[in-house]
Amino acid sequence: MYTPVFFKQDRAASLKFAEERGFGTMCAFDGHKPVASPLPFYLTYAADGTPQAAFHVARQNPLLKLAGGDASWLLAVNGPDAYVSPDWYVSPDQVPTWLYQSVHLSGPVRLLSDDELAVQIDTLSDKFESWLLPKKPWTSGKITAGRLETMKKAIVGLVMTVEEVEGSFKLNQHKSDADYTAIANALGAGDADAKQIAHLMRQARPQPFADDTNMLEGSAP
């Protein structure tokens, strides 16, 4: 992934982002064309600390034919994104751009055994059910044994050994405080994704916004 130095994220921050998102697009190459599927996943770590992305696909998914070899797959994990108009900058002669968060994980993928798949199903559902607390979490125990076995036969578990981690969080880090603040304020009035980007910008560079708050407080009666 092309990543200018201003936007490059370190390995720990990139893995943390990927784990928190838990959803991405898995991509492979079949020798003629790219093959991709959007899917949920979770990260685990081998005894030596190597990250692993665990997921599963339908048995008919063409990705499955490409698993088990030495070829590297790519898991693209994206966060919020937002368009930036040049009109929003304080400085002149700006151009349109797009702000975003993205992490790429890559490495070879192997098949999981039936026992490993059973653990993966429960771990994956536990991860996302925890997002819904205080709702009582759903578990695979709520499905009759016969139905669960039928469903398991329709999918195949896989795990990627993550050999490369790339992260790019483009949040206008290279801009002046005045331009940075202007863009964050403009995005803060936008849609849900734009608001998220604005929030991330304020977290990444809080000082200009703190100065604005202090000015407002100082002018209060």
NORKAMO-V80627 format. One record per pair of residues at least 6 apart in sequence whose ideal C-beta (glycine too) atoms are under 7 Angstrom apart, sorted by the first residue. I is the first residue (numbers start at 1). J is the second residue. Records with the same first field share a line. If there is no record, write none. Layout:
I = J, J
//
This chain:
1 = 104, 166, 168
3 = 166, 168
6 = 173, 174
7 = 168, 169, 170, 173
8 = 167, 168
9 = 167, 168, 169
11 = 165
13 = 167
14 = 103, 165, 166, 167
15 = 43, 51, 165
17 = 79, 101, 103, 167
18 = 43, 77, 103, 105
19 = 43
21 = 77, 79
22 = 40, 41, 42, 127, 128
23 = 40
24 = 41, 75, 76, 77
25 = 36, 38, 76
26 = 36, 37, 39, 55, 63, 73, 75
27 = 34, 36, 73, 74, 76
28 = 35, 63, 66, 71, 73
29 = 71
30 = 66
35 = 62, 63, 66
37 = 57, 61, 63
39 = 55, 57
40 = 55, 124, 128
41 = 53, 54, 55, 75
42 = 54, 123, 124, 127
43 = 51, 52, 53
44 = 52, 54
45 = 51, 52
46 = 52
50 = 161, 162
51 = 162
52 = 159, 160, 161, 162
53 = 75, 105, 159, 160, 162
54 = 120, 159
55 = 158
56 = 117, 120, 155, 156, 157, 158
57 = 63, 64, 155, 156, 158
58 = 154, 155
59 = 154, 155, 156
64 = 156
67 = 109, 110, 111, 158
68 = 110, 111
69 = 108
70 = 108
71 = 108
72 = 106, 107, 108, 163
73 = 106, 107, 109, 160
74 = 104, 106
75 = 105, 160
76 = 102, 104
77 = 103
78 = 100, 101, 102
79 = 100, 101
80 = 101, 193, 196, 197
81 = 98, 99, 100, 193
82 = 99, 187, 190, 193, 194, 197
83 = 98
84 = 96, 97, 98, 99, 183
85 = 96
86 = 94, 95, 96
88 = 182, 183, 186
89 = 179, 182, 183
90 = 178, 179, 182
91 = 176, 179
99 = 170, 171, 172, 197
100 = 170
101 = 169
102 = 168
103 = 166, 167
104 = 166
105 = 160, 162, 165
106 = 163, 164
107 = 160, 161, 162, 163, 164
108 = 161
109 = 158, 159, 160
110 = 159
111 = 156, 158
112 = 120, 157, 158, 159
116 = 157
117 = 152, 157
120 = 157
121 = 140
122 = 139, 140
125 = 138, 139, 140
126 = 137
129 = 137, 138
130 = 137
140 = 148
171 = 197, 200, 201, 204
172 = 180, 183, 201
173 = 204
177 = 208
180 = 201, 205, 208
181 = 208, 209
184 = 198, 201, 202
187 = 194, 195, 197, 198
188 = 195, 198
202 = 209
//
